[in-house]
Amino acid sequence: MLKSYCGRYSVELTRLSILLFGAILVLSACSVRTGPEGHAGQPWTTYLLNKERSNVSSEVVNIPSKPYWTFRLWTVSELLRPYDTPRTSFPAVVDGIAYLGTGGEKFYALDLDGKRVLWSFETEGDVDSPPTVDGSYVYFGTSRGVIYALSREDGEERWRFNVDSEIFASPLFLDGIVIVSTTDDELIALDAEEGSRLWRHKRSYARLVKPRLRSAPAGSVGKVFHLFSDGVLISFDAGTGRMLWEKKVVDENFNKLKMARRTPYIVDGDLYLLNSKGFVSRISGENGAVLDEYDNLSARDFLINGRKIFLFGDEEMISLRLDTRETLWKRELPYGSPLSALGSRDYILTITGYFNKPFDLALFGKDRSRIEVIETKGGTMTFETELDARLSPNGVVYGEYVMVLTEEGYLVVFRNS
């Protein structure tokens, strides 16, 4: 049984642990252990795994089979919350240490092996920005527009940089430069060692109200790619900030596809991004030309695993060959598009949230979550279960660990011991 730090959630967490235990057992039976002491997994250094934002590990990930630890990240009473749910950033995990911040103006480093807090840091503003780890430092932003660089070892502040707007997106670390996007359509590049500004780009266009995107910049080989709130994808030289090209990808009505992925996805130098119709466009990283369009399904999210692409729509998901767009298999999604889809070499784990209304009465309704484990080869579902708790779309798979976040503010960790 998982120990809860707040008694009122102990029953929900126990039930969640038992149900997830079954799902993880199935994955564990199909996994290969790749190294000792829980640190075999590919480090998840930033939002969506890496600077290419792939959200798919290239290794055979050893999925845990035992509930291990739960940690309450935010202790503000539900009645006093300024938001509908606790806001918790997507964790980064390196060398068995999980780094993440919360809506309680605090940032944590958690030792997964030891089940303990290594250090915590009081921040100026809530931490919605998923952190990025590189070398000896961890970088993130806050709702008050402060960008921090902290020592991974002890949480000591190395530098901070203030901007004039909120920071929701994860920083990009590329070639000794930290690149951050703000909610005011500004891209700022800072020297990773000193925190001094190297360049900035302010996107301006005539519109009274702009959509507040959480799109994070992606990077590869000295180039930065970012989608701005007017739907324009721009490529920059990472060192100088010089604009290399721009391409209109999405019209300004971003609400057509709510919760759709808006962060560029880089594979072999090309970019993959959802366009206005929900189709995945393949765009040349060299000049911004549209090379292909996967118009088989209007999607909200997608994954590229090997030479296959997986599209997640409102009612179904499909697997296609990346080069020929040949359909390999399809699966119905009776509960809608997943909140989160992440993968290893052979499997995809999806988390779907929905509101269950007995007898179609909202008064007696309850938030629920659904977890499915799907083989990438043939689309066979190896496990499915439903939970009486709502999970946030922030799952992480790392070596012997699986981490999920509940909307009550718990980090729940599983481990194969």
RAZI-V146488 format. One line per field, one symbol per residue. phi: phi as a letter, one per 30 degrees, with the letter a starting at -180 (. if undefined). psi: psi as a letter, one per 30 degrees, with the letter a starting at -180 (. if undefined). burial: + if it has 16 or more other ideal C-beta (glycine too) atoms within 10 Angstrom, else -. A space follows every 10 residues. Layout:
phi=???
psi=???
burial=???
This chain:
phi=.ddcdbedcd dddddddddd edddeddddc ccdcldhicd ddecdaeiib ddidibddcd ddddbbdbab bddbcdeedc ddbdbecbdd dcbbhiccca cbdchbbbcc ddddhaddab bdccjdccdd dbcaicbbba bbdcicccbc dddbidddab bcbcbdbcdd dccbhibccb ccdciccbcb dddciddcab bcdbadadcc dcdcdcdcba hibcbbccdc iccbcbdddc iddcabbdcb dddddebdid dbcdbcbhic ccadcdcidd ccbdddbidd cabccdadcc aabcbicbbc cccdbabbcb dddciddcab bdbdcjdddb bbbcdcbbcc bbcacdcehi cdecdadbbb cbcbdddbid ddabaccdbc cddbdbcbhd cbbbccddjc ccccbcc
psi=kkkkfjefge eeeeeeeeef eeeeeeeefg lkkgllhggf lkkifakhea ffhegkkflj kjklgkkekk kjfkgkkefg kflelkkklk lkkkhgkkkl llfghkklkk jeefhlkell kkljlljfjk lkkkbglkkl llfghkkkjk kfeggkkell kklglljflk lkkjhgkkkk klfghkkkkk kfefgkkell kjjkljkekk kjlgkkkllk hgkkkkklfg gkkkklkeef gkkelkkkek lfiffeikgk kgklkkkhfl kkkkaffgkk kkkkfeggkj flkigfkjlf llkjjbgkkk kjaeflklkl keefgkkell kkifgakkek jllaeflkkk kkkljkjkgh jfeglkkllk kkkkkfeggk jflklkkglk klhhkkkjcg kkklklffgk jkkkkj.
burial=-+-+----+- -+++-++-++ --++-+++-- +------+++ ++++++++++ +++++++--+ +++++-++++ ++++------ ----++++++ ++++-+++++ ++++++++++ -+-----++- +-+-++++++ ++++--++++ +++-++++++ -+--+--++- +-+-++++++ ++++--++++ ++++++++++ -+--+--++- +-+------+ +-++++++++ --++++++++ ++++++-++- +---+-+-++ ---+--+--+ +++++++--+ ++++++-+++ +++-+--+-- ---+-+++++ +++++--+++ +++---++++ -+------+- +-+-++++++ ++++-+++++ ++++------ -------+++ ++++-+--+- --+-+-+-++ ++++++++++ ++++++++++ ++++++-
